Amino acid sequence: MHFSPVLLGASSLLLSSVSAIDVDWTSDSSIKSAASTVAYGLVKYYTGNNTGDVPGNLPDPYYWWEAGAMFGLLIEYWAFTGDSTYNDITLQALEHQVGDDADFMPSNQTKSEGNDDQGFWAMAAMTAAELNFTNPPSGQPQWLALAQAVYNEYVSRWEPDTCGGGMRWQIFTFNNGYNYKNSVSNGCFFNVASRLARYTGNQTYADWATKIFEWEQGVGFINSNYNVLDGAGNAGSDNCTAINAAQFTYNAGLFMHGAANMYNFTNGSETWKARIEGLVNSTSTIFFDNGVMWEPSCEKTSAKCNVDQQSFKGHLIRWMALTTQLASFTYDSIMPLIKSNAKAVGEQCSGPAGTEYKGPDGTACGFSWLQGSTFDGEYGVGEQMNALNAIIATLVDGAPTPYTSTNGGSSKGNVNAGSNDDDKIAQPRAITTADKAGAGILTALVLSGLIGGMGFVWADGS
């Protein structure tokens, strides 16, 4: 791993002086020190700055979307703590993954990329714009323009002919899950649109944000109790009536944070206030156990949470903190949860270093925060991101409120950014007679494989 001299110095200090994370939650300097330790352990999983590796990519078993989420978090880590140690690798990663069309659809991901995957990179770019992260060089795609490109492509993928609207989970027909419309993909659309509305002041973005939220309600993905349900399969045949009612933390967070942006944009709309209140109440009821966050759809089940699901909780706690900035009336409800949860997280970051965790010994962060001081034995990028999100959330009172284009935001936009999805996939060559003959032989084999292998894990949120 090619760390900067600053990072190498920091690692020597950490390895020689830290055996466990001990935090004084009344001291910002103590919280920032803990965050530094957890961030170091997180970045040790990253291989994209190794010679010969691809900037912006995490190694297996982590999917591309999680890398986008990680770099968005590292921007907030810098803004909340003032520590710029990871800014260079973050800038490099975001610039490398923009793709030929400057829309976060790079050629190394296109054929397997879903709307939610693209959305997490777009949200990272939006965070960079809102926090005045280092702008790319002139002539390169800018943060605001990148988010606008993804938004524009989302608009083109909206499908009123099935389920009355909404985007599908997958972008291309050949990917498993194409017939699934879900809250995470449409939540990314909603989150990006609402933040673009606030940043730019453009009503068109706000209109789309409203449309998406109300579609979620109309189709039943957000129910009358403001529970955000995962989605529905067979979008073309049963019109999204067979809803998968699994609830995941990050889905609730996407809509809560987006609603807070809309409340801020509308100067305190009662409609958006009621929606935020509903989401905060639902979240505090479903996703917290005695003040500690958990993932009810998988955390206590025998199957356990998969690699993606192990990172969801951190996104919710992060978006809850940001909601208090944009909708201050939520502070008294949200901040006690952030603080009680952070204490549980600090206790769980006590695992040993080893073949999986390369951070300082005694500082690996586990997954289940309900375990108290007993490390649960779970290591990974998701676990470290969750903990870092939870720790820096307690610093939100002193963190910068996201900028807009009228109060200090410096990122340049392009309202026409984005391109046609057909440009991303090479067009097939003309079919020959020999191809047709071969196809007859292969058809039975392919169909038998499809029939046996079309199982679809509906509760897999990404």
N, C-alpha and C positions, 0 to 999 in steps of 0.2 A: 504494500500500500504506500502510495506516494503522498504522505502528509506534508503540509507546509512546516517550516521550522517552528512557527508559533504553535502548531498543533503538536509537534513532537515534544516541545517543551512542556506543554500542558499535560501530555500523557505521562511524562516522567514524574511530574509533580503529583498527579493523581495516583499513580501506581505506588508511590513511596509513602503517601500520607493518608489514603482512604481505605478503610476496610469495611465500611458500611455507611449508608446514607443516614445522617442524623440532622434533622432540620428543626430550626427554631422558626415556627410559622409566624411569629411576630416580627421577624427580621427579614427585610427584603434582601439583604446581602447573603443571609443564610439560605434563603430560598433560591437565589440566583446561583449560589455555589452548588446546591443540590441539582439544579437544572443543568448546570455545566457537566456534572458527573454523568447524569443520565444521557445527555446529548452526546457525550463522548462515546458511551457504550452503544448508542444507536448508530453513529456514523461508522463504528468499527465493522458493522455488517455490510457497509457499502463497498462495492468493488469497482464501480464505474470509473474511478480515477486511477485504477491500476493500468500499467502499460499494456496495451493490446485489448483492454476491455472497452465497453461502450459507455460513455458518460450518460448518466441519467438512469441506467439500469441497475436493478438489484439482482443478486444471484438467485437461483432456484432455492426455495420453492415460491418465491415472492413474485406476484404478477406486477405488470407495468403500472397499473393504477396506483399501487401502494407506494411506488417510488415518487409519483407525482404528489401524493399526499404527504410524503416525508419531506420533500423540498418545500412545499407550502408551509409545513410546520417549522422548518428551519428558518424561513423568513420571519415568522412570528417570534421564534426564539430570539433572533437578533433584535427585533423591535422591542420585545418585552424586557430583555436583559442587557442590551447594549453590547453583547459579545458577538463580534463579527468573524470569529474563527472559521465558520463554515460558509461564509458568503461567496468565496471564490468557487467552491465546488458546486454550490447551488446555482450560481449564475451559469457556469459551464453546463450543468445538467439541463437546465431549462432551455438554454439556447440550442443545445444539441438535439433535443427531442421535438422541436417545433415542426419538423417535416418540410418537404419541398413546397407545400402550399401554405406554410405558416399557419397551421390550424391544429397542431398536436395530433397529426396522423402520419407519423414517420413510417417509412417503408418497412422498417423492421418490426412493426406492430400492426400494420393496417389490416391484414387478413383475419386477425383474431380480436381486433379492438371493438369494444362495445361503447354505447353512448355514455355509460357511467365511467369507463376508463378515461375517455377523452375529457369528461367533465372534471375529473379530479386534477388534471393538468391545467385546464382552463381556470379552475378556482385558484390554483397556485399562482397563475399569472395575474388574476384579479387581486390576490393578496399582495403581490409585488407592486401593482399599481397603487393600491390603497395605502400602502405603508412606505411609499417612495423608496423602494428597494432600488439598487443600482440599475439604471436604465441600460439596455443593450446599446452598442455603438450605433451611431447614425447610419441609416441604410439597412439595418437589421430589423426584423419584426419587433415591435414594441409591445409591452405587457398589455396595455389596453386593447390594442389592435388584435392581439392573439385571443383575448377573451371574446371580442366582438366576432371574430371569425368563427369560433365554436358556436356562439349564439346564432349566427346567421345559418349555419348548417343545421342546427337544431330546428330552427323555424321550417327549413325545407323538409325535415323528416317528420313533422307533425302530421298525423293521419286521422282526419275526421271521419273517414269511411269505416274505420273499425273502432269500436268502443267510444264513438263520439269524439275522438281526438286522442291526444297523448302520443308519446314516442315509444317505440319498441325498445326492449333491452339491448338487442343487437342491431348493428348498422346494416349488415349484409345478410342476405337470405340463407347463405350456406352455413351460418354459424348456429350452433345449438342455443336455443333460447330466443330465436328470432320471433317466435309467436308469443313471446311473453312481454307484456307491458307492465312496468314496475315503478315503484315510488323512487328508487334511487336514481334511475335515469331521468325521470321527469323532475325529481328533486334537484338534480344538478342543473337542469334547464332553468327551473324556478330560481335557484340560488344565484346563478350567473345573471339572469335577466334582472332580478331585483337589485343586485349590486351595480349593474350597469346603469340602471335607472337612477340610483342614488349618486353614482360617481359623475355621470354625464348630465343629469337633469332632463334626459330625453324621455318624453311621455310614452313613446312606442315601446320601450323596454318595460315600463311599468304596466302597460296594457297587457303585454304578453305574460308578465308575472302573475297578474290577476287572473288571466285566462287559465293558466296552468293550475293555480291553486284551486280555482273553482271547478276545473275538470276533475282534479283529484277527489274533491268532495262529491261531485256529481256521480262519478263512477264507483264511489264507495271505498277508495283507497285511503281517504281520510274520513273517518266516520263521525257520527254526531258527538262522540266524546273526545274528538281530536286525536284518536289513536291512529297512527300512520301504519297501514297494513302494507305488506310487501308487494303484492301485485296480482296478476291473473294471467293464466296461460290460455292458449287457443284464442288469441285475440281476434282471429278472423272468423271463427265459427260460433263461439258462444258469447261473443261481444263483451268479454271481461266480466261475466256474471259469476264465474267460479273463482272467487277470490281466495288467494293464499293469505291467511290472516296472521302469518308470522310477523312479529314486530322486532325490528332491529334498532339499536340506538342511533346509528348514523342517519337513518331515514328521518327520525324525529328531529335530529339536529339540523339537517338540511333545510327543512321547512320552518323551523323556529328562527334560525338565523336569517333566512330569506324574508320571513314575515317582519322581522325587526328592521331590516333594511327598508321594507315598504312602509312601515310605520314612520320611520325617520323621513323617508322621501315625501310622504303625504302630510308631514307636520302634525302627526298625532291622530291619524284617522281612527275613529271609534271602531270601525270595521276591523282594521288590522290589529288594534289593541285587543279586541275580543278574541281574534284568532291566536295571537301570541299567548294570551292568558290560558286559552284552551290547551295549547301545546305545552306550556310550562306545567300546567296542572297534570296533564296526562303523563308527561315525562317524569315528574317527581313521584307519581304513583306507581308507574310500571317499572321504571329503570333504576330505582333506588330502594335499597333494603337497609333501614336504619341509618340513612345518610350516606350509604356507600353504593356506588353504581355497579350494576351487573348486567349481563346479557341474557335475559330470560329465555330466549328461544333456543339457546344451546349451552349455556354455561353449566347448568346442573344436570344435563342429560348424559346418557351413557355414551352417545356418539361424540360428545364434546364439540367445541367450536372448531371450525376449520381455519386454515391459515388466514384467509380474508377476514373472517368473523372475529378473529383474535385482535383485530386492529380497530374495530368499530367504535368502542366506548370512548376512545380518546377524541374522536371527531365530535361526538356529542358534547363532551365537557368543554371543548374548545369553543364550539358554537354557542353554548350557554353563556360563557364568559363574554363573548363578543355581543351577545344579545343585550347584556346589561349596559354596554356602551351606547347602543343605538336606541334602546327602549328602557330608560332608566327606571321606570315604574316596576320593572321586574327584579331590580337589584335585591330587595329584601327577601324575595322568594328564592332566588338563584344562589346568591353568595353564600348563605349558610351551607348549602349542598356542596358547593365547590370546596369550601374549607374542610368540612367533615370528610369529604371524599379524599382530599389531598393527604390528610393524616393517615388514612388507610393505605394509600399508595406508597407513602414513605416507608411504612412498616414492611410492605411487600418487596421493596427493592433491596433485598438482602441476600440474593443468590450468589453462589460462587462463580469465579471465572473457570473456564475449561475449554473443551474443544469447540463448543457452540458459542459461548459468550467470551469475547476478547477484551471486555472492559475491565476496570479495576475489580479485584476480588471482593466479594461481599456486597456488590452493588447491582447485580443483575435484577431486573424488574420482572416479577411474575405476572400472570394473566389475571387470576381471580383476586380481586381486592377484598373479598369477603373472608379470606383466610387469616386475616390478622398478621401477626409477625412471623408466621410459619410460611416460608417460601414454598410456593406450590409446584416448583420444578419445571415451569414452562418458560422457555427462552424464545426470543425472536424479535424481529423488527416491530411487529404489531405491539408486543408487550412494552418495548422501550418507547415507542411513539405514544402509547396510551399514557404511560407514566409522565413523559415530558409534557404532554398536553395538560395533564391534571396539575402538575406542579406549577407551570407558568401561568395557568388560569388564575392562580391566587394573586398574581401580580397585575391583574387587569386594571386596578384603580390607578396605577401610575403609568399605564401603557398608552401610547398614542391612539386617539380615536381615528379610525380610518379616514383618510383624506378624500376629498372630491376634487373635481377639476376646477372648482371655484375657491377652494380654501387651502391650496398648497399642493395638490396632486399634480405631478409633472409628466406622467406618462402620456404619450401621444396615441391617438386612436385612428381607426380606419373603419368607417361605418359600412364599407363595402367589402370588408375582408371575408375570406372563406372561399370555397370552391365547390364544384359539383362532385358528389361522391363517386360518380362513374369514372372520374379521372384517377381514382386511387387504385383501381384494380385493372390490370392489363386485360385488354379485350382478347378473347380466344381467337385462334386462327380458324379459317373456314373448315367445315367438316368434310372429310373425304369419304369415298366408297369403302376404303379399308377400315376407316374409323367406325362406319355404320355396322360393318360385319363384326368387328371386335366388340362393339357395344352389345350386340345380341348375346354374345357369350357371357359377358360380364354382368348383364342386368340381374340375373337370378342371384349371383353371388353378392352383389351390392345390396339388393333388396333384403336378402336374408340377414345381412349384417346390420342393416338399418333397423329391421324389425326387432332384432335381438338387442340392439344397443341404443334405443331411443329413450332410455331412462333419463329423466330430467329432474335434477335436485332443485325443487322449487324454492327451498328456503335458503339457497346459496345467494346471498345478496349482491355478489359482484361476479 
